Amino acid sequence: MEKSARVLVINPGSTSTKIAVYMNGNVIFLKTIRHSVEELSKFKKITDQYEYRKDIIYKELKNAEIRLDLIKIVMGRGGLVKPIPAGVYRVNEAMKKDLLKSRQNEHASNLGALIADDIAKHLPSAQAYIADPVVVDELEPIARFSGHPLFKRVSIFHALNQRATGRAHAKSINKKYEDLNLIVAHLGGGISVGVHSKGRVIDVNQALDGDGPISPERSGTLPTGSLLQMAFSGEYTYDEMKSMVTGKGGLYAYTGLNDAYEVEKAAMSGDQKSLEVMEAMAYQTAKEIGAFSTVVNGDVDAILITGGMANSKWFTNMIIERVHKIAPVYIYPGEDEMRALAENAAMLLSGEIEAKEYE
């Protein structure tokens, strides 16, 4: 592939669209486009925003004088497609059909593949792809058991950042990601802890709606009996109960704040409740890491801590104190979804990996 080949990355969020252009692994253009509530309220469904967001992207690229003819890959953020193994997927008609129908659920990331495909079709030699969407599912059969046949454990987690972090760590020690057993803990608005065994995430807590540790916005695993009693008490609607689990749970429920940094500041200033809930979050995260070490019989090469909260040395140290005897712990603070998507595109361009077909 010629050195001038460029990659366009598109990452639609609930109130913004991030776009970037990479060349030889380096970003040459980066823009976050903000969308007001008033603008988005005109659209009944998220997928109805497709033309609106696409037109703005074209406008920004034109204003930045980006050479569209040099773009070889348009990489969209993977949306809520059906459960699929990890990897890079070519955007095809089956994928677009599932996204337009919101087969799994509605989410702004569903627009990623749709916009990427439309732009790629209007370029001379570009192809559209997605990589490692949140619905990556490689769970072992035994990991799917919940405790009742009507309920099955599913895999929804921070797949893009977790796998990018795993690859980055492997590269840093001159080994292959596919040769390692890693436990990766993503500490964000939700906390997901995944077991990466030889390149596959074979077990992970479903961080989207209430499985695993307490987090800034999510309650984590709650006592089942108490949850059932409250749900059927008649005092709360379904939406109110759902918001308790995800959105208004976790740190927010205890402190009224969903920003871990602000809660940490309050804890450092002497607020006892903030201190206790931060300690509990670290405790539960460490407990999850410890539990998942048994999935690979304790044969863990490294524990990797990533995500926004990994920037806090105080908080990560509380986790490290409890898990360091399991395996060496490495901190990879923050998450860069744009770079992670671009790295997947670079591996595709170099022939290191091959694109998969969505069916």
VOGU-3710 file (C-alpha; in Angstrom, 3 decimals, decimal comma):
1> meksarvlvi> 0,000/0,000/0,000  1,380/3,393/-0,945  2,715/5,534/1,894  0,321/8,370/1,062  -2,730/6,181/1,798  -4,939/7,738/4,414  -7,541/6,485/6,875  -10,694/8,393/7,778  -12,104/7,504/11,207  -15,704/8,309/12,158
11> npgststkia> -16,965/7,965/15,733  -20,562/9,130/16,323  -21,518/9,761/19,957  -24,788/10,764/21,577  -24,116/14,519/21,303  -21,006/14,671/19,114  -19,313/13,190/16,063  -15,541/12,762/16,149  -13,669/12,518/12,870  -9,964/12,082/12,187
21> vymngnvifl> -7,629/11,431/9,285  -4,488/9,338/9,802  -1,465/8,848/7,562  1,297/6,367/8,409  -0,195/5,984/11,874  -0,104/9,710/12,615  -3,147/11,927/12,941  -3,145/14,782/10,437  -6,671/16,032/11,139  -8,876/15,716/14,210
31> ktirhsveel> -12,232/17,339/14,863  -15,024/16,951/17,388  -18,342/18,185/16,025  -20,839/19,059/18,756  -24,576/18,556/18,217  -27,079/20,507/20,289  -30,126/18,878/21,845  -32,281/21,165/19,689  -30,629/19,921/16,490  -30,956/16,257/17,384
41> skfkkitdqy> -34,518/16,562/18,696  -35,702/16,994/15,103  -35,039/13,310/14,455  -37,375/10,588/15,696  -34,790/7,797/15,588  -31,021/7,943/15,866  -30,620/6,415/12,412  -32,679/9,320/11,051  -29,662/11,538/11,856  -27,664/9,771/9,133
51> eyrkdiiyke> -27,848/12,421/6,367  -27,510/15,297/8,841  -24,284/13,969/10,380  -22,854/12,843/7,040  -23,305/16,290/5,500  -21,521/17,943/8,445  -18,607/15,513/8,099  -18,243/16,350/4,394  -18,335/20,054/5,238  -15,586/19,735/7,861
61> lknaeirldl> -13,364/17,676/5,557  -13,819/20,208/2,774  -13,024/23,127/5,081  -9,858/21,338/6,199  -8,886/20,725/2,540  -8,517/16,972/3,098  -7,573/15,000/-0,036  -10,470/12,561/-0,151  -8,998/10,766/-3,162  -6,111/9,546/-0,969
71> ikivmgrggl> -8,394/7,872/1,576  -8,240/4,072/1,292  -10,148/3,069/4,415  -13,138/4,688/6,103  -13,339/3,167/9,581  -16,598/3,662/11,456  -17,186/3,023/15,144  -18,892/-0,339/15,412  -22,500/-0,136/16,541  -24,935/-2,556/18,139
81> vkpipagvyr> -24,799/-5,252/15,494  -25,473/-8,871/16,406  -22,895/-10,603/18,624  -19,729/-11,294/16,596  -16,139/-12,406/17,231  -13,512/-9,680/17,562  -11,866/-8,223/14,477  -12,326/-5,862/11,553  -15,504/-6,277/9,498  -16,235/-5,009/6,017
91> vneamkkdll> -19,457/-2,990/5,976  -21,946/-4,927/3,851  -25,676/-4,944/3,179  -26,434/-7,399/5,998  -24,720/-5,141/8,529  -26,451/-2,014/7,271  -29,819/-3,742/7,364  -29,347/-4,754/11,016  -28,187/-1,256/11,985  -31,058/0,500/10,190
101> ksrqnehasn> -33,526/-1,785/11,945  -31,724/-1,216/15,272  -31,675/-4,976/15,607  -29,979/-4,950/19,012  -30,824/-1,452/20,238  -30,603/2,196/19,266  -27,265/3,905/19,815  -25,390/6,722/18,083  -22,551/4,324/17,222  -24,985/2,564/14,846
111> lgaliaddia> -24,400/5,499/12,507  -20,666/4,768/12,204  -20,869/1,991/9,649  -23,724/3,640/7,728  -21,883/6,937/7,254  -18,540/5,227/6,572  -20,097/3,115/3,831  -21,752/6,059/2,098  -18,541/8,113/2,110  -16,420/5,182/0,910
121> khlpsaqayi> -18,773/4,570/-2,023  -18,175/8,119/-3,262  -14,390/7,834/-3,152  -12,285/6,356/-5,982  -10,712/3,436/-4,087  -11,948/3,312/-0,519  -13,652/0,608/1,527  -15,686/0,947/4,729  -15,099/-1,144/7,862  -15,867/-1,343/11,574
131> adpvvvdele> -13,661/-2,831/14,299  -14,287/-4,456/17,678  -17,792/-3,170/18,480  -19,094/-3,381/22,049  -21,015/-6,566/21,168  -17,857/-8,621/20,530  -18,776/-12,071/21,860  -16,207/-14,833/22,287  -17,455/-16,255/25,580  -16,736/-19,890/26,308
141> piarfsghpl> -19,928/-21,999/26,546  -19,448/-22,496/30,299  -19,275/-18,697/30,778  -22,785/-18,271/29,357  -24,469/-20,054/32,272  -26,267/-17,669/34,608  -28,088/-19,886/37,057  -31,415/-20,271/35,230  -32,055/-21,425/31,648  -34,271/-18,426/30,918
151> fkrvsifhal> -31,290/-16,126/31,481  -28,040/-16,262/29,556  -24,904/-14,230/30,200  -24,022/-12,094/27,193  -20,914/-10,176/26,179  -21,189/-6,383/25,954  -18,101/-4,449/27,026  -15,405/-1,940/26,070  -14,034/-4,281/23,409  -12,282/-1,666/21,282
161> nqratgraha> -10,189/-0,158/24,080  -9,624/-3,424/25,934  -8,215/-5,173/22,877  -6,161/-2,123/21,826  -4,675/-2,029/25,324  -3,887/-5,736/25,170  -2,106/-5,335/21,839  -0,188/-2,281/23,096  1,021/-4,187/26,149  2,088/-7,188/24,083
171> ksinkkyedl> 4,037/-4,928/21,748  5,750/-3,215/24,699  7,186/-6,543/25,878  7,960/-7,828/22,365  5,343/-10,558/22,476  2,204/-11,359/20,537  -1,176/-10,503/21,998  -2,319/-13,933/20,837  0,304/-15,638/23,026  -0,716/-14,017/26,328
181> nlivahlggg> -3,276/-14,454/29,076  -4,319/-10,980/30,230  -6,944/-9,536/32,522  -7,936/-6,087/31,291  -9,987/-3,760/33,491  -11,552/-0,754/31,750  -12,468/1,911/34,291  -14,930/4,346/32,736  -18,574/5,358/33,228  -19,003/1,607/33,415
191> isvgvhskgr> -16,356/-0,877/34,499  -15,679/-3,967/32,406  -13,158/-6,660/33,322  -12,251/-9,098/30,551  -10,194/-12,276/30,385  -8,081/-12,134/27,225  -6,833/-15,659/26,561  -4,592/-16,069/23,509  -6,271/-13,198/21,655  -9,884/-13,967/22,598
201> vidvnqaldg> -12,012/-12,433/25,356  -13,436/-15,637/26,791  -15,211/-14,103/29,788  -16,223/-10,567/30,764  -18,837/-8,887/32,930  -21,716/-7,286/31,033  -20,942/-3,720/32,040  -23,691/-2,027/30,016  -26,634/-2,695/32,279  -25,656/-3,906/35,661
211> dgpispersg> -23,154/-6,751/35,903  -19,908/-6,484/37,827  -18,380/-3,732/39,988  -20,035/-0,510/41,045  -18,966/2,318/38,709  -19,534/6,083/38,359  -22,959/5,648/36,719  -23,885/1,971/37,221  -24,875/0,026/40,285  -23,117/-3,159/39,270
221> tlptgsllqm> -24,419/-6,509/40,500  -27,213/-5,888/43,025  -28,751/-8,251/45,642  -31,307/-10,160/43,553  -33,968/-10,609/46,223  -34,009/-6,930/47,191  -34,052/-5,914/43,528  -37,100/-8,127/42,856  -38,965/-6,788/45,888  -38,365/-3,208/44,825
231> afsgeytyde> -39,289/-3,911/41,194  -42,692/-5,357/42,215  -43,412/-2,944/45,053  -45,420/-0,674/42,762  -43,386/2,324/43,906  -41,179/2,497/40,823  -41,711/2,308/37,065  -39,589/0,174/34,795  -37,703/3,246/33,561  -37,036/4,379/37,130
241> mksmvtgkgg> -35,679/0,946/38,037  -33,560/0,868/34,917  -32,038/4,249/35,743  -31,124/2,944/39,205  -29,092/0,204/37,569  -27,507/2,246/34,802  -27,293/6,015/34,542  -28,143/7,026/38,107  -26,533/4,178/40,022  -23,044/3,754/41,423
251> lyaytglnda> -21,160/6,841/42,553  -24,052/9,034/41,420  -26,529/7,241/43,679  -24,261/7,578/46,714  -22,864/11,083/46,189  -24,909/12,856/43,516  -21,801/13,016/41,310  -21,030/10,808/38,294  -17,501/12,160/37,808  -15,009/9,951/39,651
261> yevekaamsg> -12,484/12,798/39,707  -14,929/15,036/41,595  -15,793/12,249/44,035  -12,079/11,626/44,606  -11,547/15,344/45,306  -14,374/15,255/47,841  -12,817/12,162/49,451  -9,432/13,884/49,673  -11,147/16,882/51,284  -12,458/14,722/54,080
271> dqkslevmea> -15,913/13,663/52,869  -16,328/10,231/54,477  -19,115/8,965/52,197  -17,090/9,794/49,066  -14,052/8,038/50,527  -16,015/4,924/51,402  -17,702/4,569/48,007  -14,401/5,053/46,142  -12,809/2,390/48,340  -15,782/0,108/47,645
281> mayqtakeig> -15,420/0,631/43,892  -11,731/-0,292/44,038  -12,553/-3,280/46,264  -15,213/-4,613/43,894  -13,003/-4,072/40,828  -10,156/-5,964/42,489  -12,558/-8,733/43,494  -13,726/-9,042/39,876  -10,124/-9,256/38,674  -9,394/-11,938/41,259
291> afstvvngdv> -12,465/-13,953/40,291  -11,594/-13,787/36,605  -8,056/-15,032/37,254  -9,629/-18,438/37,914  -10,933/-18,578/34,334  -7,390/-19,328/33,138  -6,512/-21,369/36,247  -4,447/-18,533/37,663  -2,134/-18,506/34,636  -2,208/-14,718/34,168
301> dailitggma> 0,685/-12,987/32,401  -0,403/-9,468/33,336  -3,243/-7,348/34,683  -3,862/-4,195/32,646  -5,822/-1,230/34,019  -7,122/1,279/31,485  -9,879/3,859/30,975  -10,391/7,343/32,360  -10,138/6,436/36,052  -6,766/4,803/35,412
311> nskwftnmii> -5,379/8,364/35,479  -5,842/8,343/39,264  -2,782/6,861/40,955  -4,577/6,908/44,302  -7,494/4,871/42,982  -5,455/2,382/40,930  -3,118/1,811/43,878  -6,082/0,599/45,924  -6,734/-2,012/43,229  -3,063/-2,939/42,837
321> ervhkiapvy> -2,707/-3,587/46,587  -5,295/-6,362/46,310  -4,301/-8,005/43,001  -0,534/-7,616/42,584  0,162/-11,136/43,852  -1,904/-12,585/40,997  0,247/-11,089/38,218  2,236/-7,937/37,391  -0,029/-4,884/37,037  0,390/-2,268/34,304
331> iypgedemra> -1,474/1,026/33,989  -2,594/2,324/30,567  -4,570/5,459/31,470  -7,336/6,889/29,299  -8,822/5,548/26,119  -8,338/6,691/22,555  -11,087/5,167/20,445  -10,020/7,108/17,371  -6,444/5,829/17,514  -7,649/2,295/18,268
341> laenaamlls> -9,833/2,362/15,148  -6,949/3,785/13,110  -4,621/1,035/14,391  -7,066/-1,606/13,184  -7,110/0,084/9,780  -3,295/0,164/9,709  -3,132/-3,579/10,425  -5,560/-4,103/7,562  -3,499/-1,971/5,169  -0,265/-3,765/6,105
351> geieakeye> -1,795/-7,200/5,621  -1,258/-8,089/9,284  -4,946/-8,966/9,541  -7,749/-9,700/7,098  -11,250/-8,280/7,150  -14,129/-10,538/8,150  -17,560/-10,792/6,561  -20,618/-9,947/8,620  -23,426/-12,457/8,154
//
